[in-house]
Amino acid sequence: MLEIKNLHARVAETGVEIIRGLNLTVQDGEVAAIMGPNGSGKSTLSYVLAGREDYEVTEGEILYNGQSILEMDPAERAASGIFLAFQYPMEIPGVATMEFLKVAMNAQRKARGEDPLSIPDLMKRVKHAAGELSMDLGMLKRPLNVGFSGGEKKRAEILQMKLLEPKLCVLDETDSGLDIDALKIVADGVNQLRSPDRSIVVITHYQRLLDYIVPDSVHVLYKGQVIKSGDKSLAYELEENGYAGIIEEAA
């Protein structure tokens, strides 16, 4: 599903390199957790995968289903099935959440050569997905993320993911700012999307999220490189001992 080879990326405005020779492979159907201390490049990796203009790839390649995505803009990447759930979802005043969902879903369908959804079909799909996330349907009438609590913003992100049905889901610290109840609901939503033809990259600081979204693999990112990989037991090791020992070993 995803193969990253010797990736180097920097901040476009300042030229500061953040990703420094990163290698990562994620198989079809795999849930891969990316962990690492602050400043290790976790969020930058998510932005580079999504095609954010603030970052420039200077070396290496990113293959999605065997095809390079480096020349694709963010809309093309989204249409191809790549989805990024933000750590801090943006507020969009004046755009109702339901309208946003309608435009996004129909844009995806247009890219696939499909007809737009009828209003009844759209409403049926949205209500069903929202119900699975215990979302108040009144949220759908409000401007996207405006006045939403942290938990509501993350549920709205997972709602988008459920409706767009991407093939590669990248979750950038989805657990940030969530209480335990909201965390469980968001994790349940993610787990419902696990399938043999969908891969999920979970970026997180803490092992607690991985109690609910159990990963197939765990990768430690430090100074823009993957310095250690393992199974889910690696997350427990990090929770107990921190990153210092692994960083020293890699050095």
N, C-alpha and C positions, 0 to 999 in steps of 0.2 A: 504493500500500500504506500509506504513512505520510505525513501532511502536518501539520507543526507550524507554527502561525501565531502570531507575536507572543507567544510563551509567556513568562510571568513566574511564577516559583515561589520560595518561601522556606521556610526551616526553620520548621516549625510551632511549636516550643517557644520559639525566640528571636526569630522574625520577621525574621531576616537573609535578605535576598533574594540568591539565587545565580544563578538563571536570569533574564536581564534582556532580554526581547524577542527570543527565539530563533526563527528561521525555518529550516525544513528540510523538504525533500521527498525521499522515497525511493520509487522506482518499483518495480513488481512485478518480481521477479527480480534486483533490484540489490543489490550488496554495497557499502555505504557505510561508509567509515572516518571516525571522529571522532578527531581528534588535538588536543592542546593541552597547555599547561604545567600543573603542579600547581595546583589551586584554580580551574581555569577553569570547572568545572561539569559535567565529563564524567560522573562517577559519579552526580551528582545527576540528570542527564538520564535515566540508565538507571532510577533509582529512581522518578522521576516517571512514566515510561512504564509501569512495572510496577504503580504504584498504592500505593507505600509510604506509610504513614500519617504518617511523620515530616515529610513535605513537603506544602506547601499551594500549589495553583495559584491565583494571584490575578488572572490576566488571560490572554487568549489561548485557543487551542483545540488539541486533539490529535485528528486524524481518522485512524482506522484503517479502511481500505477504505471511506472516505467517511462513516463514522459516528463521532461523538464518543465517547471512552472515559472522559471525566472523571467521569461519575457511576457508572462501573463499579468494583466492588471488585476486589482482586487476583485472587480466584478466578474471577470472571467474565471478566477479561482473559485469564487463562490458558486458560480453556475456549474462548475465542474464537480462540485461536491465537497469543497473545503469550507469548514465553519469555524469561526473563532468566537468563543464566549469570553467577554472581557472581564478583567479583574474589577474595573470600575466602569460599568456601562454608562454611556453618555446619555444625558437628558436631551430630549428633542421637543421643545415647546411648540405647540401648534399642530403637532402630528399625532392624531389619536392612535393608540396602540393597535386597535383593530385595523385601521387604515394602513398602518405600517406593515402589518402581517399580510394583508391582502396584496399590497404592492410587491412585497418580497416573494411571496409564494407564486404569484403570477409571472414575475420576472424569471424565476427559476423554470417555470413551465414553458415560457416563451423560448428560453435558451435551449430547451429540450425538444422544441417543435410541437408542444402540446397546447391545447386550447385553454384559455383562462377558466378559472373556477367560477361556477355560478354562485350568486350570493347565498342561497340555501346550503349548497355543498360546503362553501367556505365556512359558514357559521357552524355547521355540524361538526366539521373537523376541528375548528378552534375550540368549541365548547367541550368536546370530548377530551382533547389534550389538556385544556385548562383544568378540567375536573380531575384528571389523573395527578395534577400537581397541587390540588387543593387551593386553586386560585379563585379569588373573588371575581366574578365576571364583570363587576363594576370597574375593575382595573382596565379592562379592554376599551372603555370609553374615555379614559384619561389620557393626556399627552404622554408619550412614551417615556417612562422612567421619571417623569416630573413628579416630585413629591413622594416617590416610592421609597419604602424602607430598603435597607440593604438586602433583606431576604426577598422582598418583592422584586427587586431588580434582577436578582439571580434566578428567580422563578421565571421571570419574563424572558431571560436569556435561554433557559432550558426549554421553555415553550416554543421559542423560535426554532431551536434545534429539533424538537420533536416534529414540528410542522414541515420544516424544510428537508428533513431526512437526509442529511449529508452523509458522505462516505468516510470522510476524515474529520473528526471532531477534535478541536484543540481547546482545552479548558484552562484558561489562565487564572490560577488561584481562585477558583470558583468558591472555595470555602471561606474566603476573606470576608470578615464581618458578619458571619452567620452564627446564630445561636444553634443549639443542638437540634431543636425541632426543625428549623429551616434547613439545616444541613442534611438531615435524614430525608426530607421531602425532595430536595435537589438531587441527592444521591440516588434515590429511588427512580427519579426521572431519567437520570443517566443510565442506570442499570437496565431500565426498560428498553433502551436503545441498543444494548449490546447484541451483536449478531455476527455471524461468520464473515459477512461482507462489509462490515463497518469497523474502522479502527478508531480508537480514542486515545489522545495524548492528554494526560492529566498533569498539570503543573501545579505543584503545591510546596509549601514550606513544611507542613506538618503531617505526621503519620495518621492523625485522627481521621482525615478524609478517607484514607485508604482502608480504614476499618469498614467503611460503607461501600466504597467503590474498590473492590479488591483487584489489584493490578496483576497482570501476567508477568510484567518485568518492571524493574526500578532502575533508573539511571541517575547518577550523581553528576551534576553540572557544576564546574568550578572554573572561573576565569575563561569562560567561553568554550570549554571542552568537556566532553564526557570522560570523567576520570575513573569511574567504576560502574559496572552494571551487575545486576543480579536478579533474583526473584523477590517476592514480596517480603521475605525475611530481611532483606537489606533495609527496608523502611523501618522495621522494628529496631534493627541495629543502630540506625541513625537517631531514632527517638531516644534510645538509651544512652548512647555514647557521643552523640553530636558528630560534627563533620571533621573535627580536628585530626583524628587518627587517620581517616581516609585521605585527607588532603596531604598529611605528612607522608603517608605511604606512597601516594602518587608522585610527590616531589622527589 
